[in-house]
Amino acid sequence: MSSTVGKVIRCKAAVAWEAAKPLSIEEVEVAPPQANEVRLRILFTSLCHTDVYFWEAKGQTPLFPRIFGHEAGGHCKSEESNMCDLLRINTDRGVMLNDGKSRFSINGKPIYHFVGGSTFSEYTVCHIGSVAKINPAAPLDKVCILSCGISTGLGAALNVAKPKKGHTVAVFGLGAVGLAAAEGARLSGASRIIGVDLNPSRFNEAKKFGVTEFVNPKDHDKPVQQVIIEMTDGGVDRSIECTGNVRAMISAFECVHDGWGVAVLVGVPGKDDEFKTHPMNLLNERTLKGTFFGNYKPRTDLPGVVEKYMNKVKANMHVGGSAAM
């Protein structure tokens, strides 16, 4: 087989031509990588709620046509050169950092990238700041989900909320990200982990990740933050919000104990949402933080997250099924 170095690759990709319209399998052209970029063959990719959120054009930058996907495992097709480490890169522009252009096209028409990944394609080009070399023994069909959602929830607990042994923690939203946050709280030694969700069918599964008790806001005639304050004699030590619902965000902040409580926002809100709370909630020494990727740096930190999975983290339980694209 001839080398593809420096050449355009043609492959199949799932293209979103318009917001909220079905993806279309198309043949795309993938240009060769430039300096500080790599071209990857994608073997496994997972679906994140952020993909759906931006596909529905609810995000800040609704760009189309676009190739979504940003949680994946695959093989590098490029020779590494001019490699460097970046603390943070802006991956929501839809184009590459080097020249402001896309590496994808169909009949000369550019197709936008998505958050540094565009993994709903057989091949993609990424900035090296978005790529991590991991343990070759790790099963790519499982650890691909560590590329975003699981690491975000886990890191929100371990790196941002940082609960101490014996702390009480409330987790709002018991989807995959929330369960990963609960797992992080469990690994930190939290004594009580309170799961908050409108869907009680999630409660039994959440117990496997360390959640000790549950609150369904629909079961109460008072704000959920008040319910949690009464349950914990003044509020939890840490809370982690994983829904993106602005009312849940406010509840997560207002349910932490004054004097030392820390609330971490993880869910992505609607672009027109407003977060409103009384200034006294801040003056009373509650702390509000946010995180987009659990305070992890992809290249340097993800290999360690994969090792955690190989030893402790229950990533397998987040995989609900698989299908060929």
Kinemage of the C-alpha trace (Angstrom):
@kinemage 1
@onewidth
@group {chain A} dominant
@subgroup {mainchain}
@vectorlist {calphas} color= white
{ca met a 1} P 0.000 0.000 0.000
{ca ser a 2} L 1.429 3.395 -1.035
{ca ser a 3} L 2.199 6.053 1.549
{ca thr a 4} L -0.413 8.746 2.186
{ca val a 5} L 2.072 11.167 3.771
{ca gly a 6} L 1.500 14.628 2.312
{ca lys a 7} L -1.482 13.439 0.285
{ca val a 8} L -5.226 13.946 0.534
{ca ile a 9} L -7.145 10.947 1.927
{ca arg a 10} L -10.686 10.182 0.795
{ca cys a 11} L -12.915 8.447 3.328
{ca lys a 12} L -16.439 8.218 4.692
{ca ala a 13} L -17.769 10.639 7.310
{ca ala a 14} L -21.114 11.470 8.913
{ca val a 15} L -21.788 15.075 7.891
{ca ala a 16} L -24.316 17.417 9.512
{ca trp a 17} L -25.457 19.734 6.724
{ca glu a 18} L -28.044 21.572 8.808
{ca ala a 19} L -29.033 21.944 12.443
{ca ala a 20} L -31.112 19.087 13.867
{ca lys a 21} L -31.280 17.280 10.502
{ca pro a 22} L -30.159 13.634 10.118
{ca leu a 23} L -26.459 13.103 9.509
{ca ser a 24} L -25.510 12.055 5.989
{ca ile a 25} L -22.751 9.533 5.202
{ca glu a 26} L -20.557 11.266 2.615
{ca glu a 27} L -17.188 10.782 0.972
{ca val a 28} L -14.955 13.564 2.254
{ca glu a 29} L -11.449 14.686 1.441
{ca val a 30} L -9.077 14.943 4.410
{ca ala a 31} L -6.082 17.165 3.747
{ca pro a 32} L -2.649 16.308 5.157
{ca pro a 33} L -1.760 17.747 8.556
{ca gln a 34} L 0.317 20.880 8.974
{ca ala a 35} L 2.851 21.641 11.722
{ca asn a 36} L 1.607 20.671 15.202
{ca glu a 37} L -1.216 18.612 13.681
{ca val a 38} L -1.746 14.881 13.256
{ca arg a 39} L -3.941 12.874 10.927
{ca leu a 40} L -5.657 10.022 12.711
{ca arg a 41} L -7.488 6.893 11.683
{ca ile a 42} L -10.547 6.676 13.939
{ca leu a 43} L -11.347 3.153 15.128
{ca phe a 44} L -13.920 3.850 17.856
{ca thr a 45} L -15.867 6.970 18.761
{ca ser a 46} L -18.579 7.635 21.306
{ca leu a 47} L -21.517 10.033 21.386
{ca cys a 48} L -21.470 12.894 23.880
{ca his a 49} L -24.410 15.115 24.792
{ca thr a 50} L -22.285 18.062 23.663
{ca asp a 51} L -22.422 16.670 20.114
{ca val a 52} L -26.218 16.663 20.287
{ca tyr a 53} L -26.288 20.120 21.902
{ca phe a 54} L -24.297 21.735 19.082
{ca trp a 55} L -26.046 19.651 16.405
{ca glu a 56} L -29.281 21.224 17.663
{ca ala a 57} L -27.583 24.657 17.292
{ca lys a 58} L -27.994 25.483 20.971
{ca gly a 59} L -24.307 26.346 21.407
{ca gln a 60} L -22.497 29.631 20.992
{ca thr a 61} L -21.140 28.873 17.502
{ca pro a 62} L -23.683 27.034 15.296
{ca leu a 63} L -21.510 26.269 12.258
{ca phe a 64} L -22.660 24.057 9.371
{ca pro a 65} L -21.880 21.881 7.480
{ca arg a 66} L -19.901 20.127 10.184
{ca ile a 67} L -18.486 16.768 11.226
{ca phe a 68} L -19.287 16.130 14.869
{ca gly a 69} L -17.715 13.733 17.370
{ca his a 70} L -14.923 14.375 19.864
{ca glu a 71} L -14.550 11.212 21.988
{ca ala a 72} L -12.472 8.661 20.123
{ca gly a 73} L -9.615 6.203 19.973
{ca gly a 74} L -7.516 5.521 16.923
{ca his a 75} L -4.097 5.359 15.280
{ca cys a 76} L -1.800 8.204 14.251
{ca lys a 77} L -1.011 8.447 10.525
{ca ser a 78} L 1.514 11.317 10.754
{ca glu a 79} L 5.177 11.625 11.572
{ca glu a 80} L 5.518 13.767 14.689
{ca ser a 81} L 7.352 17.047 14.099
{ca asn a 82} L 7.503 20.431 15.823
{ca met a 83} L 5.558 18.964 18.745
{ca cys a 84} L 4.813 21.160 21.743
{ca asp a 85} L 2.596 21.172 24.824
{ca leu a 86} L -0.179 23.739 25.172
{ca leu a 87} L -1.943 24.576 28.393
{ca arg a 88} L -5.211 25.351 26.621
{ca ile a 89} L -6.374 25.657 23.029
{ca asn a 90} L -9.534 27.167 21.588
{ca thr a 91} L -11.192 24.213 19.879
{ca asp a 92} L -14.622 25.724 19.167
{ca arg a 93} L -13.772 27.722 16.050
{ca gly a 94} L -14.597 25.012 13.518
{ca val a 95} L -11.213 25.494 11.808
{ca met a 96} L -7.570 24.683 12.523
{ca leu a 97} L -5.359 26.999 14.559
{ca asn a 98} L -2.506 27.188 12.035
{ca asp a 99} L -4.288 28.888 9.172
{ca gly a 100} L -7.955 29.278 10.138
{ca lys a 101} L -8.985 26.703 7.527
{ca ser a 102} L -10.627 23.285 7.598
{ca arg a 103} L -8.859 20.059 6.636
{ca phe a 104} L -12.187 18.566 5.472
{ca ser a 105} L -13.894 19.254 2.166
{ca ile a 106} L -16.439 17.813 -0.258
{ca asn a 107} L -15.982 18.828 -3.897
{ca gly a 108} L -13.987 21.840 -2.764
{ca lys a 109} L -16.556 22.960 -0.171
{ca pro a 110} L -15.056 23.243 3.344
{ca ile a 111} L -16.651 21.175 6.127
{ca tyr a 112} L -16.190 22.563 9.640
{ca his a 113} L -14.378 20.734 12.436
{ca phe a 114} L -15.887 20.252 15.912
{ca val a 115} L -14.115 20.933 19.252
{ca gly a 116} L -10.774 19.717 18.028
{ca gly a 117} L -12.021 16.267 17.045
{ca ser a 118} L -14.543 15.587 14.250
{ca thr a 119} L -14.338 11.890 15.014
{ca phe a 120} L -17.499 10.881 13.121
{ca ser a 121} L -15.107 10.316 10.223
{ca glu a 122} L -12.836 7.427 9.258
{ca tyr a 123} L -9.923 9.889 9.264
{ca thr a 124} L -9.555 13.275 10.923
{ca val a 125} L -6.919 15.939 11.529
{ca cys a 126} L -6.392 17.260 15.055
{ca his a 127} L -4.105 19.728 16.739
{ca ile a 128} L -1.598 17.811 18.847
{ca gly a 129} L -2.960 19.503 21.975
{ca ser a 130} L -6.106 17.393 21.516
{ca val a 131} L -4.311 14.044 21.133
{ca ala a 132} L -2.881 11.770 23.829
{ca lys a 133} L -0.729 8.655 23.507
{ca ile a 134} L -2.108 5.998 25.863
{ca asn a 135} L -1.323 2.520 27.135
{ca pro a 136} L -1.479 0.197 24.079
{ca ala a 137} L -3.136 -2.456 26.245
{ca ala a 138} L -6.161 -0.211 26.850
{ca pro a 139} L -9.296 -1.330 24.947
{ca leu a 140} L -10.092 1.541 22.575
{ca asp a 141} L -13.763 0.588 22.347
{ca lys a 142} L -14.067 1.337 26.073
{ca val a 143} L -11.552 4.092 26.768
{ca cys a 144} L -12.764 6.296 23.903
{ca ile a 145} L -15.421 7.579 26.314
{ca leu a 146} L -12.640 8.872 28.558
{ca ser a 147} L -11.914 11.514 25.907
{ca cys a 148} L -14.581 13.852 27.262
{ca gly a 149} L -17.625 12.989 29.361
{ca ile a 150} L -16.154 10.538 31.850
{ca ser a 151} L -12.976 12.564 32.332
{ca thr a 152} L -15.030 15.732 32.711
{ca gly a 153} L -17.155 14.282 35.513
{ca leu a 154} L -14.264 12.508 37.184
{ca gly a 155} L -12.046 15.591 37.010
{ca ala a 156} L -14.835 17.876 38.213
{ca ala a 157} L -14.723 15.910 41.456
{ca leu a 158} L -11.024 15.041 41.774
{ca asn a 159} L -9.460 18.223 40.369
{ca val a 160} L -11.995 21.013 40.873
{ca ala a 161} L -14.400 20.229 43.737
{ca lys a 162} L -11.681 18.270 45.577
{ca pro a 163} L -13.832 16.758 48.339
{ca lys a 164} L -11.957 15.561 51.390
{ca lys a 165} L -12.400 12.263 53.178
{ca gly a 166} L -15.672 12.346 55.114
{ca his a 167} L -17.195 15.197 53.087
{ca thr a 168} L -20.775 15.257 51.836
{ca val a 169} L -21.234 15.712 48.085
{ca ala a 170} L -24.353 16.382 45.993
{ca val a 171} L -24.333 15.409 42.307
{ca phe a 172} L -27.026 16.967 40.103
{ca gly a 173} L -27.805 14.785 37.093
{ca leu a 174} L -27.065 11.054 37.044
{ca gly a 175} L -26.213 10.575 33.400
{ca ala a 176} L -22.748 9.424 32.347
{ca val a 177} L -21.024 12.648 33.437
{ca gly a 178} L -22.826 12.714 36.778
{ca leu a 179} L -21.990 9.079 37.467
{ca ala a 180} L -18.340 9.817 36.732
{ca ala a 181} L -18.508 12.746 39.165
{ca ala a 182} L -19.991 10.432 41.790
{ca glu a 183} L -17.173 7.970 41.116
{ca gly a 184} L -14.672 10.770 41.681
{ca ala a 185} L -16.341 11.697 44.956
{ca arg a 186} L -16.251 8.034 46.018
{ca leu a 187} L -12.552 7.754 45.195
{ca ser a 188} L -11.966 10.900 47.277
{ca gly a 189} L -13.520 9.274 50.334
{ca ala a 190} L -16.793 11.200 50.538
{ca ser a 191} L -18.991 9.793 53.309
{ca arg a 192} L -22.321 10.781 51.712
{ca ile a 193} L -22.996 11.221 48.019
{ca ile a 194} L -26.470 12.577 47.301
{ca gly a 195} L -27.725 12.047 43.752
{ca val a 196} L -30.301 14.500 42.404
{ca asp a 197} L -32.286 13.526 39.325
{ca leu a 198} L -35.828 13.758 37.961
{ca asn a 199} L -35.590 10.176 36.628
{ca pro a 200} L -35.797 7.611 39.459
{ca ser a 201} L -34.928 4.752 37.079
{ca arg a 202} L -31.324 5.956 37.283
{ca phe a 203} L -31.033 5.500 41.030
{ca asn a 204} L -30.139 1.795 41.191
{ca glu a 205} L -27.368 2.170 38.614
{ca ala a 206} L -25.989 5.180 40.481
{ca lys a 207} L -25.475 3.072 43.603
{ca lys a 208} L -22.729 1.189 41.721
{ca phe a 209} L -20.813 4.468 41.460
{ca gly a 210} L -21.008 5.319 45.137
{ca val a 211} L -24.219 7.342 45.409
{ca thr a 212} L -25.606 6.706 48.890
{ca glu a 213} L -28.951 8.538 48.795
{ca phe a 214} L -31.228 10.198 46.292
{ca val a 215} L -33.461 13.224 45.847
{ca asn a 216} L -36.085 13.583 43.135
{ca pro a 217} L -37.123 17.272 43.042
{ca lys a 218} L -40.597 16.247 41.844
{ca asp a 219} L -41.203 14.510 45.184
{ca his a 220} L -40.929 17.744 47.191
{ca asp a 221} L -42.956 20.935 47.487
{ca lys a 222} L -39.917 23.076 48.289
{ca pro a 223} L -36.754 23.982 46.350
{ca val a 224} L -34.333 21.072 46.121
{ca gln a 225} L -31.557 23.167 47.651
{ca gln a 226} L -33.687 23.574 50.761
{ca val a 227} L -34.307 19.819 50.879
{ca ile a 228} L -30.563 19.141 50.746
{ca ile a 229} L -29.774 21.789 53.369
{ca glu a 230} L -32.236 20.125 55.739
{ca met a 231} L -30.824 16.655 54.965
{ca thr a 232} L -27.264 17.757 55.753
{ca asp a 233} L -27.728 20.171 58.653
{ca gly a 234} L -26.756 23.288 56.749
{ca gly a 235} L -25.656 22.139 53.306
{ca val a 236} L -23.200 19.838 51.561
{ca asp a 237} L -19.456 20.410 51.477
{ca arg a 238} L -19.316 20.068 47.689
{ca ser a 239} L -21.829 19.955 44.835
{ca ile a 240} L -21.310 19.110 41.171
{ca glu a 241} L -23.918 20.098 38.574
{ca cys a 242} L -24.002 17.923 35.439
{ca thr a 243} L -27.292 18.742 33.696
{ca gly a 244} L -26.865 22.120 32.009
{ca asn a 245} L -30.235 23.212 33.412
{ca val a 246} L -29.758 26.697 34.840
{ca arg a 247} L -32.228 26.067 37.682
{ca ala a 248} L -30.217 23.009 38.693
{ca met a 249} L -27.072 25.151 38.557
{ca ile a 250} L -28.581 27.661 40.965
{ca ser a 251} L -29.748 24.858 43.258
{ca ala a 252} L -26.293 23.270 43.207
{ca phe a 253} L -24.716 26.551 44.279
{ca glu a 254} L -27.277 27.391 46.934
{ca cys a 255} L -27.195 23.924 48.551
{ca val a 256} L -23.528 24.094 49.600
{ca his a 257} L -22.665 25.018 53.178
{ca asp a 258} L -21.814 28.640 53.844
{ca gly a 259} L -18.296 29.286 55.028
{ca trp a 260} L -16.596 26.537 52.984
{ca gly a 261} L -18.970 24.981 50.460
{ca val a 262} L -17.824 24.668 46.841
{ca ala a 263} L -20.163 24.220 43.855
{ca val a 264} L -18.816 23.151 40.457
{ca leu a 265} L -20.783 23.714 37.238
{ca val a 266} L -20.174 21.143 34.494
{ca gly a 267} L -23.336 21.084 32.363
{ca val a 268} L -23.492 23.437 29.368
{ca pro a 269} L -26.394 25.932 29.653
{ca gly a 270} L -28.483 27.375 26.860
{ca lys a 271} L -26.898 30.390 25.186
{ca asp a 272} L -29.618 32.722 26.518
{ca asp a 273} L -29.777 31.325 30.076
{ca glu a 274} L -29.065 33.611 33.027
{ca phe a 275} L -27.671 32.501 36.377
{ca lys a 276} L -29.296 34.485 39.182
{ca thr a 277} L -28.647 34.210 42.919
{ca his a 278} L -28.560 36.620 45.843
{ca pro a 279} L -25.148 38.262 46.416
{ca met a 280} L -25.270 37.168 50.070
{ca asn a 281} L -24.742 33.590 48.892
{ca leu a 282} L -21.269 34.665 47.792
{ca leu a 283} L -20.615 36.978 50.720
{ca asn a 284} L -21.362 34.043 53.029
{ca glu a 285} L -18.241 32.376 51.582
{ca arg a 286} L -19.721 29.880 49.211
{ca thr a 287} L -17.468 29.267 46.203
{ca leu a 288} L -18.691 28.831 42.620
{ca lys a 289} L -16.460 27.196 40.008
{ca gly a 290} L -16.859 25.865 36.489
{ca thr a 291} L -15.043 23.302 34.382
{ca phe a 292} L -15.256 22.221 30.768
{ca phe a 293} L -12.968 19.190 30.853
{ca gly a 294} L -12.416 18.430 34.525
{ca asn a 295} L -9.259 20.575 34.604
{ca tyr a 296} L -7.385 17.907 32.646
{ca lys a 297} L -4.820 18.671 29.934
{ca pro a 298} L -5.474 16.107 27.179
{ca arg a 299} L -1.909 15.236 26.137
{ca thr a 300} L -0.358 15.071 29.578
{ca asp a 301} L -3.241 13.990 31.818
{ca leu a 302} L -5.389 11.578 29.793
{ca pro a 303} L -2.810 8.761 29.872
{ca gly a 304} L -3.128 8.813 33.666
{ca val a 305} L -6.929 8.763 33.443
{ca val a 306} L -6.658 5.668 31.240
{ca glu a 307} L -4.463 4.025 33.876
{ca lys a 308} L -7.123 4.826 36.509
{ca tyr a 309} L -9.657 3.102 34.274
{ca met a 310} L -7.406 0.058 33.934
{ca asn a 311} L -7.258 -0.205 37.732
{ca lys a 312} L -10.213 1.467 39.450
{ca val a 313} L -12.621 3.575 37.418
{ca lys a 314} L -15.821 1.841 36.254
{ca ala a 315} L -15.771 3.098 32.656
{ca asn a 316} L -17.238 -0.170 31.297
{ca met a 317} L -20.565 0.560 32.951
{ca his a 318} L -20.966 3.752 30.903
{ca val a 319} L -21.062 1.826 27.602
{ca gly a 320} L -24.692 1.139 26.791
{ca gly a 321} L -24.212 -0.396 23.345
{ca ser a 322} L -22.298 -0.147 20.092
{ca ala a 323} L -23.010 0.068 16.375
{ca ala a 324} L -21.118 0.368 13.106
{ca met a 325} L -21.305 3.793 11.490
